[in-house]
Amino acid sequence: MKTNVPFYTQCWDLDAWQDSGYASRKDAEYWQRSSCGILCAKMVMNGLREGSVQDTIKELIDVGVAKEAYSDASGWSHDGLVELIQSFSFEAQRGSFSTEVLRETLTSGALPIVSIKWAFQNTKTFKERILFWKKYGGHLAVLVGFEEDSGRLTGFYVHHTSKIPEQNWESRFVPLHTFLKGYTGRGILVWQK
């Protein structure tokens, strides 16, 4: 089961920084590497209601920053993204979600944004080695579908945005064992009002 969700990449023309509304090329480069949360929010909103968000990425970043949804130290906060998404007349809830809840969310027509390690890599940070019971992510992705075999979940289809061209995955299938290595267990569920 897959849904039709638009994909937005973190790869953009940094030399067109003025046309895109950034203060400088350095500003555009900063937001290029720090835009996964806002891109995921735009993907799910336009996936749930086609064309509902016409704002540019820069405009959405400005909205998120004004709502204090972003900090340089910790990136996009889940609470801040929930507030931003709700301001566009969608429902959103942050929390810890099992893979079964993620599958049920997709089946119901809603879309999950999940907190992951970059490209589902399994490298443990120093903090994770000390606090071994907690997983840290640092990146966000959108689940757009899943596969199952005889009712057993086998994996998810993922929109994974990146500033690295080959890591822009549009509807890429990620087997469940790989997904679980990189998924922190946290995310945001988004649905229409």
C-alpha positions in Angstrom: 0.0 0.0 0.0 1.4 3.4 -1.1 0.0 6.9 -1.1 0.6 9.6 -3.6 2.7 12.2 -1.7 4.8 14.9 -3.3 8.5 14.8 -2.7 10.7 17.8 -1.9 14.4 17.7 -1.9 17.0 19.5 0.1 19.1 19.9 -3.1 18.6 23.4 -4.4 20.6 25.9 -6.4 22.6 27.8 -3.8 23.7 30.4 -6.4 20.0 31.4 -6.7 19.9 32.4 -3.1 18.5 35.9 -3.7 15.7 34.6 -6.0 14.8 32.1 -3.2 14.5 34.9 -0.6 17.6 34.1 1.5 19.8 36.8 3.0 23.0 35.3 1.6 24.4 32.2 0.0 25.6 31.2 3.4 22.0 31.6 4.8 20.7 29.4 1.9 23.4 26.8 2.6 22.5 26.7 6.3 18.8 26.1 5.5 19.6 23.6 2.8 21.1 21.3 5.5 18.5 22.2 8.1 15.3 22.0 6.2 14.2 18.3 6.6 11.5 19.1 9.1 9.9 21.9 7.1 10.1 19.8 3.9 8.5 16.8 5.6 5.7 19.1 6.9 5.0 20.4 3.4 5.1 16.9 1.9 2.5 15.6 4.3 0.2 18.6 4.1 0.2 18.6 0.3 -0.1 14.8 0.3 -3.2 14.9 2.4 -4.8 17.9 0.6 -3.2 18.5 -2.8 -1.9 22.1 -3.3 -3.0 23.2 0.2 0.4 24.7 1.0 1.6 27.0 -1.8 4.3 28.7 0.4 7.9 28.4 -0.7 10.3 26.5 1.5 11.8 29.8 2.6 8.4 31.2 3.5 7.6 28.0 5.6 11.0 28.2 7.3 10.2 31.8 8.3 6.8 30.7 9.7 8.5 27.9 11.6 11.2 30.2 13.0 8.5 32.8 14.0 6.7 30.0 15.9 10.0 29.1 17.6 9.8 25.6 16.0 13.5 25.6 15.2 16.6 26.2 17.2 20.2 26.0 16.0 21.1 23.7 18.9 18.4 21.0 18.4 16.9 21.6 15.0 13.1 21.3 14.3 11.1 20.5 17.5 8.2 18.1 17.1 6.0 20.4 19.2 6.9 23.3 16.9 6.2 21.3 13.8 2.8 20.2 15.2 1.9 23.8 15.9 3.0 24.9 12.3 1.0 22.0 10.7 -2.1 22.8 12.8 -1.8 26.5 11.7 -2.5 25.2 8.1 -5.8 23.5 9.3 -4.5 20.0 9.8 -4.5 17.8 12.8 -1.2 16.7 14.2 0.0 14.8 17.2 3.6 14.1 18.4 4.6 11.1 20.4 6.2 7.7 20.5 4.7 5.2 18.0 5.1 1.5 17.4 5.5 0.2 13.8 1.9 -1.1 14.2 0.6 2.4 14.9 2.5 3.7 11.9 0.9 1.1 9.7 -2.5 1.8 11.1 -1.9 5.5 10.6 -1.1 4.9 6.9 -4.1 2.6 6.5 -6.4 5.3 7.9 -5.3 7.8 5.3 -3.1 9.9 7.7 0.7 10.4 7.2 3.5 9.9 9.7 6.7 12.0 9.9 9.3 9.9 11.7 12.5 10.8 13.6 15.4 8.7 12.2 19.1 8.4 11.9 20.3 9.9 8.6 19.5 7.3 5.9 18.6 4.8 8.5 22.2 4.3 9.5 22.8 2.3 12.6 25.9 4.2 14.0 25.5 4.8 17.7 26.5 8.3 19.0 28.6 8.7 22.1 25.4 9.9 23.9 23.6 6.7 22.8 26.4 4.5 24.0 26.1 6.1 27.5 22.3 6.3 27.5 21.9 2.9 25.8 18.1 2.8 26.4 17.4 5.9 24.3 17.8 6.4 20.5 18.6 9.8 19.0 17.8 10.7 15.5 18.6 14.1 14.0 16.7 13.7 10.8 13.1 13.4 9.7 11.4 11.5 6.9 7.8 10.8 5.7 6.3 7.4 5.5 4.1 7.0 2.4 3.2 3.3 2.5 4.1 -0.1 3.7 4.3 -3.7 2.5 3.2 -6.8 4.3 3.3 -10.5 3.7 0.5 -12.7 5.1 -0.6 -9.8 7.4 3.0 -9.3 8.7 4.6 -5.9 8.2 7.8 -6.3 6.1 8.7 -2.6 5.7 7.8 1.0 4.8 8.0 3.2 1.8 9.8 6.4 2.7 10.3 9.9 1.4 13.9 10.7 2.7 15.0 14.2 1.8 18.7 15.1 1.7 21.2 17.7 0.4 23.1 14.7 -1.0 21.5 13.8 -4.4 21.8 10.0 -4.1 20.2 10.1 -0.6 17.0 11.7 -1.9 14.7 8.7 -1.8 11.2 9.1 -3.2 9.0 6.2 -2.1 12.0 4.0 -1.4 11.2 0.7 0.3 13.0 0.2 3.6 12.8 -3.3 5.0 11.5 -3.5 8.5 14.9 -4.7 10.0 16.7 -1.7 8.5 13.9 0.7 9.4 14.0 -0.4 13.1 17.8 0.2 13.2 17.3 3.9 12.3 13.9 4.7 13.7 14.0 6.5 17.1 10.4 5.4 18.0 9.2 9.0 17.8 7.4 11.1 15.3 4.4 13.2 14.3 1.1 11.8 12.9 -0.8 14.2 10.6 -4.3 14.0 9.3 -7.0 16.2 7.8 -9.5 18.0 10.1 
